[in-house]
């Protein structure tokens, strides 16, 4: 089974570098974001998202290689 790579750049463009983001299971929108991962997860779950994708926004000056 091949891995799928999702481009989240448009979704994350207005979220500050270093912030944790909870993304809906279908990756259609950011549910919550902030500096504390657990608080972001809790907020997303309170909004009804059972298992959001949690990502940390990278520093805009850094690169990610896969």
Backbone torsions as a table, in degrees:
resi	resn	phi	psi	omega
1	UNK	NA	126.5	-178.1
2	UNK	-80.6	144.1	176.7
3	UNK	-77.2	148.0	177.7
4	UNK	-107.2	134.7	178.0
5	UNK	-107.9	125.5	179.9
6	UNK	-104.7	136.7	175.9
7	UNK	-91.2	108.4	-178.2
8	UNK	-101.0	8.7	-173.8
9	UNK	-59.4	-42.1	179.6
10	UNK	-66.6	-40.8	180.0
11	UNK	-65.1	-34.3	-174.8
12	UNK	-98.6	0.2	-171.4
13	UNK	-60.3	-30.2	-178.1
14	UNK	-99.5	6.5	-179.2
15	UNK	-100.1	133.6	-175.2
16	UNK	-63.6	146.9	176.5
17	UNK	-57.6	139.3	178.8
18	UNK	90.1	-11.2	-179.0
19	UNK	-77.8	147.8	170.8
20	UNK	-87.4	140.9	-178.0
21	UNK	-130.2	134.5	172.4
22	UNK	-100.1	123.0	-178.1
23	UNK	-113.0	139.4	-179.8
24	UNK	-56.2	153.3	-177.3
25	UNK	-53.5	-33.5	-179.3
26	UNK	-91.1	5.1	176.9
27	UNK	58.3	32.8	179.4
28	UNK	-89.6	-23.0	-178.9
29	UNK	-160.1	156.2	174.5
30	UNK	-81.9	127.5	-177.6
31	UNK	-87.0	-40.6	-177.0
32	UNK	-158.6	156.7	173.0
33	UNK	-152.8	156.8	180.0
34	UNK	173.9	-174.9	-176.0
35	UNK	-85.2	-20.1	-177.6
36	UNK	-106.9	114.7	-175.8
37	UNK	-58.7	-42.2	-178.1
38	UNK	-66.4	-40.0	178.3
39	UNK	-64.5	-39.6	178.8
40	UNK	-65.2	-44.8	177.8
41	UNK	-60.7	-46.1	179.2
42	UNK	-59.5	-44.3	179.9
43	UNK	-62.0	-43.4	179.3
44	UNK	-62.9	-41.5	179.5
45	UNK	-67.6	-36.5	175.8
46	UNK	-63.5	-27.9	178.7
47	UNK	-85.6	3.6	175.0
48	UNK	98.7	3.1	179.2
49	UNK	-88.5	107.8	-174.3
50	UNK	-65.6	-47.9	-176.0
51	UNK	-139.2	76.6	-178.6
52	UNK	-72.6	157.2	171.9
53	UNK	-77.5	124.8	179.8
54	UNK	-104.5	123.6	178.0
55	UNK	-133.9	155.3	175.0
56	UNK	-109.4	128.8	-178.6
57	UNK	-70.1	124.0	-179.2
58	UNK	-72.7	159.7	172.5
59	UNK	-61.1	134.7	-177.3
60	UNK	-62.0	-19.6	-179.0
61	UNK	-92.8	1.0	-179.6
62	UNK	-105.1	165.2	179.8
63	UNK	-122.4	153.4	177.2
64	UNK	-121.3	129.5	178.7
65	UNK	-113.9	131.9	178.6
66	UNK	-112.2	NA	NA
